[in-house]
Structure formats: structure tokens, C-alpha cells
């Protein structure tokens, strides 16, 4: 089989990697199928037309990781050494997380559930890889209703899929519904049932950790906190994950009155790989609760956050 014209490989690669064109836009521009675009991009890397390099390499603190392994043996912790500035450290964290996720996803077909937030957005933005068209990204809980943000639920799964030329499924429903009858009735809607049926097959989850303050920043939820969490003392909330509040010991606080639209917590916690990424030092309590509650299988964090967790643990 004759080799593909290097000029064509370079043009398509430039449009995909630098100009950020989607597969659909490239297909229309060059009048080639999506299959061939995937083939050409792979060939471009193999032949050296495209060289992918990570500008900043993250070093891990192996001694600190060993401390966490002994303290929290159920969660694999990856602790990135701090850089000279907080911004530089966050970039290292995003780059490491992106490479960690891609290395996990590139081997086999995967169904990946994603939540929302700036941390997830930065992770996706840091991805530089060959297309992973065997990967499906899906929501598994409803929309967080942060429509004025590029880091909202729907846009996150769509952006992730476009970045690696995979598929995505959305859940056209709000994150919470206080009326149990209406919420349960939604699950019969064809579009919602289809997404949740796929989400039940997830083998991987990518998530950040939230706080009650992040929920309060969204007007619709802030105005209805008492309806959404009728049995929860908000002062006890250490963090939020998968839409649910939990305390410093990792106990989910709304198990008896869960108003979250989406998969049940038991189903979510049954997913084999649940990767969490935390950038902010202010989320030490959220991280401690997630570690104590075994809410994640893997946690990627900065060195400074890790030290704050240990210091806070001693003071609790």
C-alpha cells in the first residue's frame, strides 16, 4: 500500500492539532471520511510528521505518596511536586492528569463518565493524543445548570469527545429534582433512559471534588438548598462528589433523601476506575472525606494540598 502524501498528513494534522477543527469540519474540507482522518493522524505520528511533546513534565513526590499509601490504602494517590507559582503547579497537575487518563484510555474501548468544573475543563484542555474513537464519554448525573460556564456538564462531555474524536452522550435533565414522582418519571423518557443505559456500563469516571459553596454559586440550587437536602446539616458538608454531599469521614449525607437525577450512588461506586483530580488547596476537607470514604480509586493532587491534608488530619 503506497504511503500517504506527507503534505496531506501535515495539513490535516495542522487543522486538527493547531487549528482545533473537528473531524466533521476536516472531513468536509478535504472530502475524506472520518475513518481516514483517524488513519492519517495516526500515520502522521508514526512517520514523524507530527511530534507530540509535553512542554512541562511533572515530578511526583514518591515519599509523600508512600505516606498516603499507608494512611489511605484503598486509594492510589499521585502527588505532583509544586512548581514556583500556583499557576505553574496547576498546569503541571493538568498535564499529568491528562497523560494519566490517556494512558488508561488508549489500550481498550472505554465508557467514561464525566462530571463538571474548571479542573475537568483544564484536564481536557491539556490532552494531546491520537484520536481515541473507541471511547464514549457520558453524563451519568444531570446538568449542573451552570449555563454561563464552559465547564458545565454538557459542554464537558462534548469537549472531551471532540478532543479525542470519540462519542458523547448527554443527560437532558437537571442535576436535582426535589419532587420524587417527577424525578422517577423522567427515567422513562427515551433520551434519558438511553444515556443512563450506556452510563451503567461505565468502567471509568473522571471527576473533581466540589464544596457546598460551589453549589451555592449556582442561583437555582442556592435558592432551593432546603428542598434538595432536607435532612442535611449544611455545616457538616466537607465536600460534594457525584452530586452528593459528604462529611469529613466520607459519609454520604443524603442517602435517605437523595434528589440527584442520574445513576444511583451504589452503581457509581461500583465503577472500577474512579479518578479524581483536585487542584485547589482550599479543598483539603473535601479530599480528606473522599479518601476516608473510599469514594475514589485514584486521586491526583498537588504537593501543597497533600501537606495540607496531612496537617489537617492531625488536627481533626
C-alpha positions in Angstrom: 0.0 0.0 0.0 1.5 3.4 -1.1 2.4 5.8 1.7 0.1 8.8 2.2 1.3 12.1 0.9 3.2 13.8 3.8 1.9 17.1 2.7 -1.7 15.9 3.2 -0.8 14.4 6.6 0.7 17.7 7.6 -2.3 19.8 6.5 -4.8 17.5 8.3 -2.6 17.4 11.4 -2.3 21.1 11.5 -6.0 21.6 11.2 -6.7 19.0 13.9 -4.0 19.8 16.5 -3.4 23.5 15.9 -6.5 24.9 14.3 -8.7 22.8 16.5 -11.1 21.7 13.7 -13.5 18.9 14.4 -13.5 15.6 12.4 -16.6 16.8 10.7 -15.0 20.1 9.6 -11.9 18.3 8.4 -14.0 15.7 6.5 -15.9 18.4 4.7 -12.7 20.4 3.9 -10.7 17.5 2.4 -13.6 15.3 1.3 -12.4 12.3 3.2 -14.1 10.0 5.7 -13.7 10.2 9.5 -12.1 6.8 9.3 -9.4 8.1 7.0 -8.9 11.2 9.2 -8.2 8.9 12.1 -5.8 6.8 10.0 -4.0 9.9 8.7 -3.5 11.4 12.1 -2.1 8.1 13.5 0.1 7.8 10.4 1.4 11.4 10.9 2.6 10.5 14.4 4.1 7.2 13.4 6.0 8.7 10.4 7.3 11.7 12.4 5.2 14.3 10.5 3.7 15.1 14.0 5.8 15.0 17.1 3.9 15.3 20.4 5.9 16.6 23.3 4.9 17.6 26.8 6.5 21.0 27.5 6.3 20.7 31.3 7.0 17.4 32.9 5.6 16.7 36.3 7.7 15.2 39.0 6.0 13.2 41.8 6.8 13.1 45.5 7.3 9.4 46.0 7.9 9.7 49.7 4.7 11.6 50.3 2.9 9.1 48.1 4.1 6.3 50.4 2.8 8.1 53.4 -0.7 8.4 51.7 -0.5 4.7 50.7 -0.1 3.7 54.3 -2.7 6.1 55.6 -5.3 5.6 52.8 -4.5 2.1 51.2 -7.8 1.9 49.3 -7.0 5.0 47.1 -3.9 5.3 44.8 -2.6 8.8 45.3 -0.4 10.6 42.8 1.2 13.7 44.3 2.7 16.3 41.9 5.6 18.4 43.2 4.9 22.1 43.4 6.3 24.5 40.9 7.4 28.1 41.6 3.9 29.5 41.2 0.4 28.2 41.9 -0.5 28.7 38.2 2.5 26.7 37.1 1.7 23.9 39.6 -1.9 23.8 38.3 -0.6 23.4 34.7 1.7 20.5 35.8 -1.2 18.9 37.5 -3.4 19.2 34.4 -0.7 17.8 32.2 0.0 14.9 34.4 -3.7 14.1 34.8 -4.3 14.3 31.0 -1.4 11.9 30.4 -2.6 9.6 33.2 -6.1 9.5 31.7 -4.9 9.0 28.1 -2.6 6.2 29.1 -5.5 4.4 30.7 -7.9 5.0 27.8 -5.7 4.3 24.8 -5.5 0.5 25.4 -9.1 -0.7 25.1 -12.6 0.5 24.4 -14.0 2.5 27.3 -17.1 4.2 28.5 -16.2 7.2 30.6 -18.5 9.1 32.9 -17.6 12.8 33.5 -18.6 15.4 35.9 -18.0 19.2 35.5 -15.9 22.1 36.7 -12.8 24.0 35.9 -10.5 21.1 36.9 -12.1 18.8 34.4 -12.0 21.6 31.8 -8.3 22.1 32.3 -7.6 18.3 32.2 -9.4 18.0 28.8 -7.6 21.1 27.5 -4.2 19.5 28.3 -4.9 16.4 26.3 -2.7 16.0 23.3 -3.0 12.5 21.8 -4.1 10.4 18.8 -7.8 10.1 18.4 -9.5 7.6 20.7 -12.6 6.8 18.7 -13.2 3.7 20.8 -14.0 5.8 23.8 -17.5 7.1 24.7 -18.0 9.9 27.2 -21.2 10.2 29.0 -23.0 12.1 31.7 -24.2 9.9 34.5 -25.9 12.6 36.6 -27.9 15.6 35.4 -26.8 19.1 34.2 -25.4 21.3 36.9 -27.3 24.3 35.3 -24.2 26.5 35.1 -25.1 27.6 31.7 -22.8 30.7 31.6 -19.7 28.5 32.0 -17.7 26.4 29.5 -17.1 24.0 32.3 -20.8 22.9 32.6 -21.9 19.3 32.5 -23.0 19.0 28.8 -20.1 21.1 27.5 -17.5 19.0 29.4 -18.5 15.6 27.8 -18.9 17.2 24.4 -15.5 18.9 24.6 -13.8 15.7 25.8 -15.3 13.7 22.9 -14.3 16.3 20.4 -10.7 16.4 21.7 -10.1 12.7 21.0 -12.7 12.1 18.3 -14.8 9.9 20.5 -18.6 9.8 21.0 -20.6 11.5 23.8 -24.0 11.2 25.4 -25.7 13.8 27.4 -28.4 13.6 30.0 -31.1 16.2 29.2 -32.2 16.8 32.8 -31.3 19.0 35.8 -28.8 17.7 38.4 -31.6 17.7 41.1 -35.3 17.4 41.2 -37.0 17.7 44.6 -40.2 16.0 43.5 -39.7 12.2 43.7 -42.5 11.4 41.4 -41.4 13.7 38.6 -37.7 12.6 39.0 -38.6 8.9 38.8 -40.9 9.6 35.9 -38.0 11.2 34.0 -36.2 7.9 33.8 -38.9 6.6 31.4 -38.1 9.3 28.9 -36.3 7.7 25.9 -33.4 10.2 25.7 -32.7 9.9 29.4 -33.1 6.1 29.5 -30.7 5.7 26.6 -27.9 7.7 28.2 -28.3 6.0 31.6 -28.3 2.6 30.0 -24.9 3.4 28.5 -23.7 5.0 31.7 -24.5 1.8 33.6 -21.7 0.2 31.6 -19.1 2.8 32.6 -15.7 1.4 33.5 -14.1 4.8 34.3 -15.2 8.1 35.9 -13.4 11.4 35.8 -14.3 13.9 38.4 -13.3 16.8 40.5 -14.4 17.4 44.1 -16.8 20.2 44.9 -17.9 22.1 48.0 -21.2 23.3 49.2 -20.0 26.8 48.2 -19.7 25.7 44.6 -23.3 24.6 44.7 -24.4 27.9 46.3 -22.7 29.8 43.5 -25.5 28.5 41.1 -28.6 30.5 41.8 -31.2 27.8 41.2 -29.6 25.4 43.7 -28.8 28.1 46.2 -32.4 29.2 46.3 -33.6 25.6 47.0 -31.0 24.0 49.2 -33.5 23.1 51.9 -35.7 21.3 49.4 -32.7 19.5 47.8 -31.1 18.4 51.1 -33.9 18.3 53.6 -32.1 16.1 56.1 -28.6 17.5 55.7 -26.9 19.9 58.1 -25.0 22.0 55.6 -22.3 22.9 58.2 -21.3 19.2 58.2 -20.7 19.1 54.4 -16.9 18.6 53.7 -17.3 18.1 50.0 -19.5 17.2 47.1 -19.0 14.3 44.6 -21.3 12.8 42.0 -23.8 15.5 43.1 -23.9 14.2 46.6 -22.7 15.9 49.9 -20.5 14.0 52.3 -18.9 14.7 55.6 -15.2 14.7 56.7 -15.4 11.0 57.3 -16.7 10.3 53.8 -20.2 9.5 54.9 -22.8 10.5 52.2 -25.3 12.8 54.0 -28.4 12.4 51.8 -28.7 8.7 51.3 -32.3 8.7 52.6 -33.4 11.8 50.7 -31.3 11.7 47.5 -32.7 14.2 44.9 -30.0 13.6 42.4 -31.1 12.8 38.8 -29.0 10.0 37.4 -27.4 6.8 38.4 -27.7 5.6 42.0 -24.7 6.1 44.2 -24.3 2.3 44.6 -24.0 1.9 40.8 -21.5 4.8 40.7 -19.3 3.4 43.5 -19.3 0.1 41.6 -17.4 1.6 38.7 -13.9 0.0 38.6 -11.9 3.2 38.0 -12.9 6.4 39.6 -10.3 9.0 39.0 -10.4 12.3 41.0 -8.3 15.4 40.4 -8.1 18.2 42.9 -6.2 21.4 42.3 -7.2 23.8 45.0 -5.6 23.8 48.5 -8.9 25.0 49.8 -10.4 21.6 49.2 -8.4 19.7 51.8 -11.5 18.8 53.8 -13.2 17.6 50.6 -10.1 15.4 49.8 -9.9 14.0 53.3 -13.6 13.0 53.2 -13.2 11.4 49.8 -10.1 9.4 51.0 -11.7 8.3 54.2 -15.0 7.3 52.4 -13.1 5.5 49.6 -15.2 7.5 47.1 -12.4 7.4 44.6 -10.0 4.7 43.4 -7.3 7.2 42.2 -6.6 10.8 43.4 -4.3 13.2 41.7 -3.3 16.3 43.7 -0.5 18.8 44.3 2.2 18.5 46.9 0.9 21.5 48.8 -2.6 20.1 49.0 -1.2 16.8 50.2 0.7 18.5 53.0 -2.4 20.5 54.0 -4.4 17.2 54.1 -1.8 15.7 56.5 -1.7 18.7 58.7 -5.5 18.9 58.8 -5.7 15.2 59.5 -3.6 15.6 62.6 -5.8 18.4 63.8 -9.1 16.7 63.4 
